[in-house]
Structure formats: C-alpha cells, structure tokens
Amino acid sequence: MKKITRGLATAIVTMAIAVPATLTGTASADQRTSGAPAVDRAAPFAEVAPGAHATGDAKHQKKGVRLALPRPTGRYAVGRDTLHLVDEHRKDPWVPTADRELMTSVYYPAKPGTGSRAGYGTFAEAKAVLDAQPDIGKLVTPRELSSTRTNGREDARPLRAGGPYPLVVLSPGYTMQRSSLTVLAEDLASRGYVVATVDHAYESGGSSFPGGRLLDCVSCDQVLPTEDLRRVSDGRAEDVSFLLDELSGPKASWRHSDLIDDRRIGMAGHSIGGAGTAAAMAADPRVRAGINLDGTLFTPIPDKGLDGRPFMLVASDPKLMPPNPEDTSWEDGWKRLDGWKRWLTVTDAGHLSFTDWPVLAQQFGYTDPMAPLSGTRSQQITRAYVGAFFEQHLRGVPQPLLDGQSPAHPEVVFERKG
C-alpha cells in the first residue's frame, strides 16, 4: 500500500480502530440536510473514544466499569461549549448536495462551580463503535463508554480575567471522533488556552449531529480505494479556516469569541489530523504553530516552507510497525520546514497512544500489543510535550523540555532538531 504509514496503515488494515459496522454506504436523505444557521449551539453531543483493533485478551472481563478521564494539570477550571457550524458558502466534498458541517467542542478557562458536567459521548456513538468491536464489547458497554466522567463543565461561565487566551485547534485521526483528543483538550484549557476539537462531517466512524443524525464515514468509500488521502488533509485545511472565522476575529459568531487572542493561534492533529495541521498552516497564516502526532504528510510541506513558523513531528515507536520505505513524507517535509522544528519518537507508543484510547482501555482491562506504553504514560507524555510546544511558541515562554532528552520522560527520543 503506497504512502499509507504512521498509523494510517493500521487504521486502514484494521478499520475496527474506530469505524463501526455502518461505515460503508451513502448518507441517507436526512443526513444531507442543509440550510441550518451558520452557528447552532447544539445539545452537548459529546463523543466516544475509538476502539482498538481486536488483538486484546477479553477473558478478564470487568463488570460495571466506571470510566474517568485524568484530572487536568493546570490551575483553571474547564468550561465547554458545543457548536454545530454550517458553512453556507461551501458544499460538502463527500456529499455535494449538502453544505459543509462541523461539530466542535470548545474548551476554555472557566469560573469554578459553574455549568454542568460535560458528557463524553452519545449512546449512539458508543454503540456504533462497540458493535464493530466484539472483543471490546465484552469489557465495556455503550452506556459505560458514553458515561465516561470528564472534567469539563458545559455552559460554564468563562473566566475573562486571564484572557484573551491563545487558541489551539485539535483535529482527530481519520475515522476517529473529536472525543479522541478530549484529555489533551481539557488539559490545555486548564493551562489557559481556548481549545476547539473538531468532527469533520463524514470522516469519522459515527459522529452525532443535530436532528438525531449519526454521520458515518462516507468519505472512506471515496478515498480509500484510490488512496487519495490528500483530499482529506486538504479539506481539513479549508474546515479550519472556516472554523477560525467562526470562533475569532471581527466577524466571529461564537458567543465567547472575546476570550480568544487571534494573534496566537496554533493547531495539533493526530494521524491525518496532523497532515491537516500542516495543510492548514500552508493555507492560512493565522495558524502560527503546529504539531503532527504520528500522521503521514499527505499534503506535502510547500517548497517555500511555512514562512518560518514552528512545527513539531511526534512519532510512535517505529519498532511496532513494519517499515514502509515508500513513505518519505516526513523526510521530505523536514527539509522544507524553515522555522524552529523538532522530530520526536516515543518508545513503546502505538499510533493511538496520543489519544484518549490508552487511558480508557487501561481502565476496562484491554491491552493492545501494538501500543505497550501504558495509558498513564501515554497521556503524561502527550500533555507535557504538546503543552510545552504551545507555551514556547504561542506564549513565548522558553521550555527546556524541548531542548533535549529529559529524565522525567525517558521514552521520548529526540531524532532531529532544527
């Protein structure tokens, strides 16, 4: 398979990573609706962590598991707003009869004790994932998965005293929901960022949209047979530009847009979300800094670079995946990156180690041999290095953690610096 590496191969060969049984097929008529208002404050759809490929041992079944996300490391309480955004000036690339839609969860520093506990996932999303994961379904039920305890508070009163805050956009891996980056989103918000996680319509294995719709991966039928995954990363760049228009700047429609300092915007993405991050930086100068968490660069870094803006590549352990000499996207991209840059590898990390998945799997007793790094260490490392990157490049606070090997994180290997 050509140019499908850094986890995309895993995701495609073992589509059960996040794609429910309803993956294939076309969108139904009610999924193709358009004409909704440009911004719709939706009910708190929340999200579900993806499953992993069925290689775990389910014989040690646990009953009545109660899942919870780790507490954020920052000093701020975390609020959350859930938005349904419709781009009335752009048709959906996968369902051309519809306007392009996004679901986004916006996390922000909040006043303690306000709002109500934010949910993690709809029951429908959880059931879709577990229906495709019979081994995982023996360990956790859809109700338990969708009831994962979060740290965010829906509709919490924003804390304006420390703002305006930098904005970080988080884009999930292909076929995965925005919830897969909730641990990271909550942590960044607790440290004084506004954070937007995004569901890109028809690119996940099942995401809830208004009207009781569960949109599946229509795009998979179109791009996987031809391996034209650049369509996905290019499209995400367009999605992000639209999202920035809605959240920040003089024409923003988000009710708390004054929380955002639109001069300090960054982005990080997992898997193809990482490719989308590079594509967004190339297309939109508002994105000042970016991180690719284990994603092949399907949209190449431009020959002219990224105008000196910083970029960090973070890879899973190459020993856990067969090498693919055909994928030279990181090698090629590294040469073109013309600003501050790092290339890190995390020993024993699998492709999903940068998401919520290892944290949840550890709690309900699932072990993935392709990701031996524990859920605890996976998220400690992800939060530490992503947080340090944005502290340095959006706030201008030097971070020694990014200078070289750290005794606190011996798993992290600095492959290259520039």
C-alpha positions as CSV (number, residue, x, y, z in Angstrom):
1,M,0.0,0.0,0.0
2,K,1.5,3.2,-1.2
3,K,2.2,6.1,1.2
4,I,0.0,4.7,4.0
5,T,2.1,4.8,7.1
6,R,2.4,6.3,10.5
7,G,-0.7,4.7,11.7
8,L,-2.9,5.1,8.5
9,A,-1.9,1.6,7.5
10,T,-3.0,0.4,10.9
11,A,-6.2,2.3,10.6
12,I,-7.0,1.0,7.1
13,V,-5.9,-2.6,7.5
14,T,-7.7,-2.8,10.9
15,M,-10.6,-0.5,10.3
16,A,-12.2,-1.6,13.5
17,I,-9.9,1.0,15.2
18,A,-12.8,3.5,15.0
19,V,-15.1,2.5,12.2
20,P,-18.4,1.0,13.1
21,A,-20.2,-1.6,11.0
22,T,-22.3,1.2,9.4
23,L,-19.2,2.7,7.8
24,T,-20.0,1.9,4.2
25,G,-22.8,3.1,2.1
26,T,-24.1,6.6,1.3
27,A,-25.7,9.2,3.5
28,S,-29.4,8.9,4.0
29,A,-31.7,11.8,3.0
30,D,-31.9,13.2,6.5
31,Q,-28.1,13.2,6.6
32,R,-28.0,15.5,3.6
33,T,-29.9,18.5,5.1
34,S,-28.5,21.9,4.7
35,G,-29.6,25.5,5.3
36,A,-29.1,25.4,9.0
37,P,-27.9,28.6,10.7
38,A,-24.2,29.4,10.4
39,V,-23.8,28.7,14.1
40,D,-26.1,26.5,16.1
41,R,-25.3,25.9,19.8
42,A,-26.1,22.3,19.9
43,A,-27.1,20.0,22.7
44,P,-24.0,18.6,24.4
45,F,-23.2,15.9,21.9
46,A,-20.2,14.5,23.3
47,E,-18.2,11.9,22.0
48,V,-16.8,8.5,22.3
49,A,-13.3,7.2,22.4
50,P,-12.5,4.9,19.5
51,G,-12.0,1.2,19.9
52,A,-8.7,-0.5,19.0
53,H,-8.1,-3.4,16.7
54,A,-9.2,-6.7,18.2
55,T,-6.0,-8.1,19.4
56,G,-6.6,-7.8,23.1
57,D,-7.4,-10.5,25.6
58,A,-11.1,-10.2,26.7
59,K,-11.1,-13.2,29.0
60,H,-10.5,-10.9,32.1
61,Q,-13.9,-9.3,31.7
62,K,-14.8,-6.5,34.1
63,K,-18.3,-5.8,35.2
64,G,-19.7,-2.3,36.0
65,V,-16.6,-0.4,35.0
66,R,-16.7,3.4,35.7
67,L,-14.5,5.2,33.3
68,A,-13.0,8.6,34.0
69,L,-10.5,11.0,32.3
70,P,-7.5,12.1,34.3
71,R,-7.6,15.4,36.0
72,P,-6.0,18.3,34.0
73,T,-2.7,19.6,35.2
74,G,-3.4,23.3,35.0
75,R,-4.9,25.7,37.5
76,Y,-8.1,26.7,35.7
77,A,-11.5,25.1,35.8
78,V,-12.6,24.0,32.3
79,G,-15.8,25.1,30.5
80,R,-17.1,23.7,27.3
81,D,-19.4,24.9,24.6
82,T,-20.7,22.6,21.9
83,L,-21.3,24.1,18.5
84,H,-22.8,23.0,15.2
85,L,-21.2,25.1,12.4
86,V,-22.5,25.2,8.8
87,D,-20.5,26.7,6.0
88,E,-23.2,28.0,3.7
89,H,-20.6,29.1,1.1
90,R,-19.0,25.6,0.7
91,K,-20.5,22.3,-0.4
92,D,-19.5,19.2,1.4
93,P,-16.7,17.4,-0.5
94,W,-18.2,14.0,0.3
95,V,-21.9,14.7,0.0
96,P,-22.1,17.5,-2.6
97,T,-25.8,18.1,-2.1
98,A,-25.2,19.4,1.5
99,D,-23.4,22.4,2.9
100,R,-20.2,21.6,4.8
101,E,-20.9,20.9,8.5
102,L,-18.7,20.7,11.5
103,M,-19.3,19.8,15.1
104,T,-16.9,21.4,17.6
105,S,-16.4,21.2,21.3
106,V,-14.8,24.5,22.5
107,Y,-13.0,24.2,25.9
108,Y,-12.0,27.4,27.8
109,P,-10.9,28.6,31.2
110,A,-14.0,28.9,33.4
111,K,-15.2,30.1,36.7
112,P,-15.2,27.1,39.2
113,G,-18.5,25.6,40.2
114,T,-20.5,26.9,37.2
115,G,-22.1,24.9,34.4
116,S,-23.0,21.2,34.5
117,R,-20.8,18.2,34.0
118,A,-20.0,17.8,30.3
119,G,-20.8,14.4,28.8
120,Y,-18.3,12.3,26.9
121,G,-20.3,10.6,24.2
122,T,-23.7,9.9,22.9
123,F,-25.0,6.4,23.4
124,A,-25.4,6.0,19.6
125,E,-21.7,6.8,19.0
126,A,-20.6,4.4,21.7
127,K,-22.8,1.6,20.5
128,A,-21.6,2.1,16.9
129,V,-18.0,1.7,18.0
130,L,-18.6,-1.3,20.2
131,D,-20.8,-3.0,17.6
132,A,-17.7,-3.2,15.4
133,Q,-15.6,-4.3,18.4
134,P,-16.9,-7.6,19.8
135,D,-13.9,-8.2,22.0
136,I,-14.1,-4.7,23.4
137,G,-17.8,-5.1,23.8
138,K,-17.2,-7.9,26.3
139,L,-15.3,-5.4,28.5
140,V,-17.3,-2.3,28.4
141,T,-20.9,-1.4,27.5
142,P,-22.1,1.5,25.3
143,R,-23.7,3.1,28.4
144,E,-20.4,2.8,30.4
145,L,-18.3,4.2,27.5
146,S,-20.7,7.1,26.8
147,S,-20.8,7.9,30.5
148,T,-17.1,8.4,30.9
149,R,-16.5,11.1,33.5
150,T,-15.0,14.2,32.1
151,N,-13.5,17.3,33.7
152,G,-15.3,19.9,31.6
153,R,-18.4,21.9,32.6
154,E,-21.0,22.5,29.8
155,D,-22.1,26.2,29.6
156,A,-19.7,27.2,32.4
157,R,-19.2,30.9,32.9
158,P,-16.0,31.9,31.1
159,L,-13.1,33.3,33.1
160,R,-12.2,36.6,31.4
161,A,-9.7,37.8,34.0
162,G,-6.8,36.0,32.5
163,G,-7.7,36.5,28.8
164,P,-7.6,36.8,26.0
165,Y,-6.2,33.3,25.6
166,P,-4.3,31.6,22.8
167,L,-6.5,29.3,20.6
168,V,-5.5,25.7,19.8
169,V,-7.4,23.6,17.2
170,L,-7.2,19.8,17.6
171,S,-8.1,17.6,14.6
172,P,-8.6,13.9,15.1
173,G,-7.3,10.9,13.1
174,Y,-9.2,9.6,10.1
175,T,-12.3,7.7,11.1
176,M,-12.0,8.9,14.6
177,Q,-14.2,11.3,16.6
178,R,-13.2,14.6,18.1
179,S,-13.6,13.0,21.6
180,S,-10.4,11.0,21.0
181,L,-8.5,14.2,22.0
182,T,-10.6,15.2,25.0
183,V,-7.8,14.5,27.6
184,L,-5.5,16.8,25.7
185,A,-8.1,19.5,25.1
186,E,-9.1,19.6,28.8
187,D,-5.5,19.8,29.9
188,L,-4.7,22.7,27.6
189,A,-7.8,24.6,28.6
190,S,-6.8,24.2,32.3
191,R,-3.5,25.8,31.4
192,G,-5.1,28.9,29.9
193,Y,-6.0,28.1,26.3
194,V,-9.2,28.0,24.3
195,V,-9.2,24.7,22.6
196,A,-11.5,23.6,19.7
197,T,-11.8,19.9,18.9
198,V,-13.5,19.2,15.6
199,D,-15.6,16.5,14.0
200,H,-15.3,16.8,10.2
201,A,-18.6,15.6,8.7
202,Y,-18.5,12.2,7.0
203,E,-14.9,11.5,8.1
204,S,-15.5,9.6,11.3
205,G,-16.9,6.2,12.1
206,G,-20.0,7.8,13.6
207,S,-20.5,11.3,14.9
208,S,-23.7,12.8,16.3
209,F,-25.0,15.9,14.5
210,P,-28.3,17.8,15.2
211,G,-31.6,16.1,14.2
212,G,-30.6,12.8,15.6
213,R,-28.2,12.1,12.8
214,L,-25.2,9.8,13.2
215,L,-22.9,10.7,10.2
216,D,-20.6,7.9,9.2
217,C,-17.5,7.7,7.0
218,V,-18.9,8.4,3.6
219,S,-15.5,9.7,2.6
220,C,-13.9,6.3,3.2
221,D,-15.7,4.8,0.2
222,Q,-14.3,7.6,-2.0
223,V,-10.7,7.9,-0.9
224,L,-9.6,4.5,0.4
225,P,-9.9,2.6,-2.9
226,T,-7.8,5.2,-4.7
227,E,-5.6,6.0,-1.6
228,D,-6.2,9.7,-2.4
229,L,-6.0,10.8,1.3
230,R,-4.7,14.2,0.3
231,R,-8.3,15.1,-0.3
232,V,-8.9,14.6,3.4
233,S,-6.0,16.7,4.6
234,D,-6.6,19.5,2.1
235,G,-10.3,19.5,3.1
236,R,-9.4,19.8,6.7
237,A,-7.4,22.9,6.0
238,E,-10.5,24.5,4.5
239,D,-12.5,23.4,7.5
240,V,-10.0,25.0,9.9
241,S,-10.1,28.4,8.1
242,F,-13.9,28.4,8.3
243,L,-13.7,27.4,12.0
244,L,-11.3,30.3,12.7
245,D,-13.7,32.7,11.1
246,E,-16.5,31.5,13.3
247,L,-14.5,31.5,16.6
248,S,-12.3,34.5,16.3
249,G,-11.9,37.9,14.7
250,P,-14.3,40.7,13.9
251,K,-17.0,38.5,12.3
252,A,-16.9,35.7,14.8
253,S,-20.2,34.1,15.7
254,W,-19.2,32.3,18.9
255,R,-20.7,34.0,21.9
256,H,-17.4,33.9,23.8
257,S,-15.1,35.0,20.9
258,D,-13.7,37.7,23.1
259,L,-11.8,35.0,25.0
260,I,-9.5,34.4,22.0
261,D,-6.4,36.2,21.1
262,D,-6.5,35.8,17.4
263,R,-2.8,36.7,17.1
264,R,-1.9,33.5,18.9
265,I,-3.4,30.5,17.2
266,G,-1.9,27.0,17.0
267,M,-3.1,23.6,15.8
268,A,-2.3,20.0,16.5
269,G,-3.6,16.9,14.9
270,H,-3.4,13.1,15.3
271,S,-2.8,10.9,12.3
272,I,-4.4,12.6,9.3
273,G,-5.3,15.4,11.6
274,G,-1.5,16.0,11.7
275,A,-1.4,16.2,8.0
276,G,-4.3,18.6,8.1
277,T,-2.4,20.7,10.5
278,A,0.5,21.2,8.1
279,A,-2.0,21.8,5.3
280,A,-3.8,24.4,7.4
281,M,-0.6,26.2,8.2
282,A,0.3,26.3,4.5
283,A,-3.1,27.7,3.6
284,D,-3.8,30.1,6.5
285,P,-1.2,32.3,8.0
286,R,-3.3,32.7,11.1
287,V,-2.1,29.3,12.3
288,R,1.2,30.3,13.9
289,A,2.4,26.9,15.2
290,G,1.6,23.3,14.5
291,I,2.1,19.7,15.7
292,N,1.7,16.5,13.8
293,L,1.1,13.5,16.1
294,D,2.0,10.4,14.0
295,G,0.5,11.3,10.7
296,T,1.8,10.8,7.2
297,L,2.0,14.2,5.4
298,F,-0.4,13.5,2.6
299,T,-0.4,17.2,1.8
300,P,3.3,18.0,1.3
301,I,5.0,20.8,3.1
302,P,5.3,23.6,0.4
303,D,8.7,24.0,-1.2
304,K,8.9,27.5,0.3
305,G,8.2,26.1,3.8
306,L,5.8,27.5,6.3
307,D,7.2,31.1,6.4
308,G,9.4,30.3,9.4
309,R,6.6,29.1,11.6
310,P,7.4,26.3,14.2
311,F,6.4,22.8,13.6
312,M,6.9,19.6,15.6
313,L,6.7,16.0,14.4
314,V,5.9,13.3,17.1
315,A,6.1,9.7,16.0
316,S,5.1,6.4,17.6
317,D,7.7,3.7,18.1
318,P,8.9,2.5,14.6
319,K,9.7,-0.9,16.1
320,L,6.0,-1.6,16.5
321,M,5.2,-1.1,12.8
322,P,6.9,-2.6,9.7
323,P,9.0,0.0,7.9
324,N,7.5,1.4,4.8
325,P,10.3,2.8,2.6
326,E,7.7,4.2,0.2
327,D,6.7,6.9,2.6
328,T,9.2,9.6,2.6
329,S,6.8,12.4,3.6
330,W,8.5,13.2,6.9
331,E,12.0,13.1,5.4
332,D,10.8,15.4,2.5
333,G,8.8,17.6,4.8
334,W,11.7,18.0,7.3
335,K,13.9,19.5,4.6
336,R,11.2,22.1,3.7
337,L,10.4,23.2,7.2
338,D,12.1,26.6,7.5
339,G,11.4,27.5,11.1
340,W,12.0,26.0,14.6
341,K,11.4,22.3,14.3
342,R,11.6,19.0,16.2
343,W,11.2,15.3,15.3
344,L,10.5,13.2,18.3
345,T,9.8,9.4,18.7
346,V,8.1,7.9,21.8
347,T,9.4,4.5,22.7
348,D,6.7,1.8,23.1
349,A,4.0,4.2,21.8
350,G,1.5,2.9,19.2
351,H,-0.5,5.0,16.8
352,L,-3.3,5.6,19.3
353,S,-1.1,6.4,22.2
354,F,-1.6,10.2,21.6
355,T,-5.3,9.9,22.0
356,D,-7.7,9.1,24.9
357,W,-7.8,5.4,23.9
358,P,-5.0,4.0,26.1
359,V,-6.4,5.9,29.1
360,L,-9.8,4.3,28.7
361,A,-8.5,0.9,27.7
362,Q,-6.3,0.7,30.8
363,Q,-9.4,1.2,32.9
364,F,-11.6,-1.5,31.4
365,G,-8.7,-4.0,31.1
366,Y,-7.9,-4.0,27.4
367,T,-4.2,-4.5,26.3
368,D,-3.1,-3.6,22.9
369,P,0.2,-5.3,21.9
370,M,0.7,-2.7,19.3
371,A,0.9,0.0,22.0
372,P,2.6,-1.3,25.1
373,L,3.1,2.1,26.6
374,S,0.6,2.5,29.4
375,G,-2.3,4.9,29.2
376,T,-0.9,6.8,32.1
377,R,2.4,7.4,30.5
378,S,0.9,8.0,27.1
379,Q,-1.1,10.9,28.2
380,Q,1.6,12.3,30.6
381,I,4.0,12.5,27.7
382,T,1.4,13.8,25.2
383,R,0.2,16.6,27.5
384,A,3.8,17.5,28.6
385,Y,5.2,17.9,25.1
386,V,2.2,19.4,23.4
387,G,1.8,21.8,26.3
388,A,5.4,22.8,26.2
389,F,5.3,23.4,22.5
390,F,2.4,25.9,22.7
391,E,3.8,27.6,25.8
392,Q,7.0,28.3,23.9
393,H,5.5,29.2,20.5
394,L,2.2,30.9,21.4
395,R,3.2,32.5,24.7
396,G,6.9,33.0,24.2
397,V,7.9,31.1,27.4
398,P,11.1,29.1,26.8
399,Q,10.6,25.4,27.5
400,P,13.8,23.4,28.4
401,L,11.8,20.2,27.8
402,L,12.0,20.9,24.1
403,D,15.8,21.2,24.1
404,G,16.7,17.5,24.5
405,Q,16.3,14.3,26.4
406,S,14.5,14.6,29.8
407,P,15.0,12.2,32.8
408,A,11.3,12.7,33.5
409,H,10.3,11.3,30.1
410,P,13.0,8.7,29.1
411,E,10.7,7.3,26.5
412,V,11.0,10.4,24.3
413,V,13.8,10.3,21.8
414,F,14.9,13.5,20.0
415,E,15.6,12.2,16.5
416,R,16.3,15.7,15.0
417,K,16.3,19.3,15.9
418,G,16.4,22.4,13.8
